Amino acid sequence: MHEDSLHLWQHDHIFGQDRIKSGERRTLIVIAITATMMVVEIMAGLAFGSMALLADGLHMGSHAVALGITAFAYFYARKHAHDRRFSYGTGKVNALAGFSSAILLAVFALAMVWESVNRFFNPVEIIFNQAIAVAVIGLIVNAASVLILGHNDHEKKAHRHPAEHSHGHSDHNLRAAYLHVLADALTSLLALFALSAGKFLGFVWMDPLMGIVGAVLVSRWSWGLLKDTSNILLDMQASLELQKAVKEAIEQKDGSSIADLHPWSIGPDIYTAAISVVTDKPQSPNYYRNLLPDGIGLAHSTIEVHQCTNHNL
């Protein structure tokens, strides 16, 4: 075969990673808001003696770092999308960024627990009025961030193919950022509750307690993100729903059998699969590839076809 004809069978492995994602600009806006409020809450927590406020500030700080990693992942994945050293594109940069964010969250959670326990045994005076005012501002800022990142989210879900619902959000980074600021809003609410209980009921111990509760929330989110991203980084099998869709597409439409199927994630809702087909009447790999359904995120497939020679099976 002439080398000039090879381009007919060759293709890139970019899978859209060179384009600006819809949530990238919104993430940058929220980073600026979150970082500003983080500084205000940490300074206010130290000045007014509130552990709940300080914990909320640290919580926002952890999320500002995580959102910063998310923004960097967007940029890096786009800049290196055409780099041939990445076998299946730069989609897994997002998963690596999420994994790193999860580890940072766990570290911040430990710091919050340590400081909260210390405040139980060594309480400090809390200037409630100022601390409550800052907590209210923090809650408003976090709620605004939730609205910014969550904008059009439900709209996208409504237009998604039914098979896509089992594979998560279309932009893993944006979904992670949304959960970050949602958790921030909840932690701000806890801080406000603790400060109010201390001011009006005299329950000063609620302040460090809410610091621990906030740390638990961060830890839970960190663990969930570690599980999700490690599954991608370790090339674990894609969901059973995706596997079922592939098997039904080939076995029910063509009557062939799939002897081996290995689908795995190579980016946010982007999958590749190695498929081994056994059949009495072999067709070209492209024939079976065209049988695969749209809308399940399968962007790349390697198909090998074997003729069934044992008719007693």
N, C-alpha and C positions, 0 to 999 in steps of 0.2 A: 504494500500500500504506500502511496506517495505521502510524504510527510505533510504536504499542504492540505491533505484531506482530513488530517487528525482533528482539526479544530471543530469538525462537525460533531465529534464525540466528547470534546472537552468543554468544561464550564468552570466558572469561578466558584468559590466557597465563601462568599461574603454574606449572603443571606440577609441583606438589608442593614448590616451593622455599620455601614458607612453613612447612613442617614441620621439626621438629628431626630431623636425620639420626642414624642409629644410631651413627655413629662420633664424633659431636661431643663427647660427655661423655668418652669414652675418650681422645680427643685432648687434652682439657684436663688430664686426669690425667697423661698422658705428658709434656706440656709442663712441668708442675711438677716431675716427676721429673728430666727431662732438664736443665732449667735449674739445678736444685740440683747435679746431678753435674757439669755444665759448670764451675761456679764452683770446685768441689772439685778437679777435674782440672787446671784452668788454674793455680790457686794451688799445687798440688802439683808441677806440671811446672816452674814457675818456682823453687819452693823447693828441689826435689831435682835440678834441672838436666837433666830428661828432655825431649828434643824430641818423642819418640814420645808421651809422656804429654800434653805441651802441645798437640801436633797433634790428639790424640784429644779434648782439651778444646775446642779451636777447632772441630773437626768437630762435636762435640755442640752447640756454640754456634750454628753455622750451621744445624743442624737445629732447635734451639730457636726460632730466628728464623723458619725456614720453617714450623714447626708453629704458631707464633704467627700467621703470615699465614694459614695454613689455618683456624685458629679464627676469625680476624676475617672471613674469607670466608664461613664458615658463618653468622656473626651478620649480616653485611651483606646476604647473599643472602636470608635469612629476613626481615629487617626491611623490605627494599625489594621484597619479592616482589609486592606489589600496586601498585607504582609503574608507571604507564602509560608512562613515558618509556622503559622497557625493552620493546622490541618483542616479544621472545620470552621474557620473564621474566628472572630474574637468574642463570640457570644458568652463563653464561659468566664470572661473577665468580670461580668456582672455577678456571677456566682462567687467568684473569688473575693470580690469586694464585699459581698454580703457576709461571707464567712468571716472576713477580717472584722467587719462591723460587729458581728455577734460576739467575738472574743473581747473586743473593747467594751461592749455593753456589760459583759460578765465582770470585767475588772472594775468598772464603775459601780456595779451593784455591790460588790464586796466592800468598796470604799464607803458606800452609803450605809451599809450595815455596821461597819466598824465605827463610824462617826455617830450613828444613832445610838448604839449600845453605850458608847462613851458618854453621850448626853443623858442617858438614863441615870448613870451613877455620878455624873458631874454636871448637873443642870446649870444653865446660865439664864440670866434674866432676859425675857422676851419683851420687846417693845411692840405690843400687839397692833396698835392702830396703823403704824407705818408698814408693818409686815403684812397685814391683811390687804392694805391698799396695793402693795406690790404683787401679792398673790392674785388679786382680782385682775390686774393688768396682764399678768402671765397667762391666766385662763383665757382672757379675750384674745391675746396674741396666738395662743395655741389653737383656739377655735377657728381663728382666721386662717391659720396654716392648714388645718384640716380641710376647710372649704376650698382653699387654693389647690391642694393636691388631689382632692376628691372630685373636682370639677369635671364633668363629662364622664365620670367613671361608670355611673349607672347606664348612661347612654351607650357606652361601648359594650357593656355586657348585653344590652338589649339587641345589638346588632351582631353579636357573636354567633357563629355556627353552633348548633346544639352539642356537637361532639367536643367543642373546645372547653365546655364548662368543667370538665374533669381535669383539665390541665392547668388551672389557675389563671391568674391575671395575665393579660397580654404583655405587660411590661413588669417584669419581676422587680426591677429597681424602683419603679414608681410605686408599686404596691408596698414594698418594704418601707419606702419613705413615708407613705400614707400611714402605715401602722405605727411608725416612729412618732409622728406628731399626734396621732390619736392617743397613744399611750402618754405622751406629754400632757395632753389636755386632761386626761384622767388623773395624772399625778398632781397637776395644778389644783384640781378639784379637791383632792385629798389634803393638800397643804392648806387650802382655804378652810376646809372642814376642821382640821386640827387646830388651826389658829383661832377659829371662832369658838371651838369647844374650850380652849384655854382661856380666852378672854371673858366669855359669858358664863361658863360653868366652873371655871377654875381647874379644868382637867389639863394641867400643863404637860402631864405624861403623854397626852395624845400626840404632841408634836414629834418627839422621837419615834413614837410608835408608827406614825404615818411615814416617817423616813424609812422604816423597815418595810412597811407595806409597799412603798414605792420601789424599794430594792427588789422585792419579790416580783413585782410586775416586770421590771427590767430583766430579771433572771429568766422568767417564763418566756418573754419575747426572744431573749438571746438563745435559749434552748431550741425554740421552734425554728429560728432562722438557721442555727447550726445544722439541724436535721435536714431542712429543705435544701440548703446550699451544698452540704456534704453529699447528698444523694446525687446531685448534678456533677460535682467534682470527681466522684468515684465511679461515674458512668453506670449508675444503677439502672435497672430496667425501667422503661417508661410505664405509665399507668396501665392497668389491666384493660381499661376502656379503649386505649389506643391499640393495644395488642389485639383485642377482639375485633376492632374495626378493620385492621389489616387482614386478619385471618378470614373474616367474613367476605371481604371484598374479593379475595382471590379464590377461596374455596367454594363459596356459594355461586359466584358469577361464572367461574371457569370450570369448576369441578376438580381442580388440582388440589394437592395437599401441601401444606407448609410443614416441612420437616424441622426447620430451625428458624427462630425469629429472635432477633436481638435489637430492639429499639432503645435509644437512649437520648438524653437531652444534650444539645450542643449550644444552647442559648435560651433566652426567655421564650417559652412556648415554641421553640424550634427543635425539631427532632430529626435524627438520622436513624436508619435501620439497615441491618444486614439480614436478608431474607433468602432462605433456601427452599426452592419449590421442587416438588416431585410430581411428575405427571406422565400419563401414557402418551400424550401428544405434545411434546415440547414446543414452545413458542419462544420468540426472542425475549430477552429481559425487558425491552421497552414495552412489549405487549402486556406483561404483568404489571409493569410500573404504571401504565395508563389505567389499570383497574383500581389502583389505590384511590381512596376517597379524598376529596379536597376538604379543607377546614379542620383537619386534625393536627396541623402543625408539622407534618412530615415533609421536610424541605429537601431531603437527600436520601437516596436509597441505593444499596448495592444488592443486586439480585443475581443469584446463581440458579440455574435450571438443570435438573437431573431427570433423565428418562427412567421411568419405573420399569425394571426388567423382570421383577418377580411378581407375576400375576396371581400368585396364591395369597398375597397379602390382603 
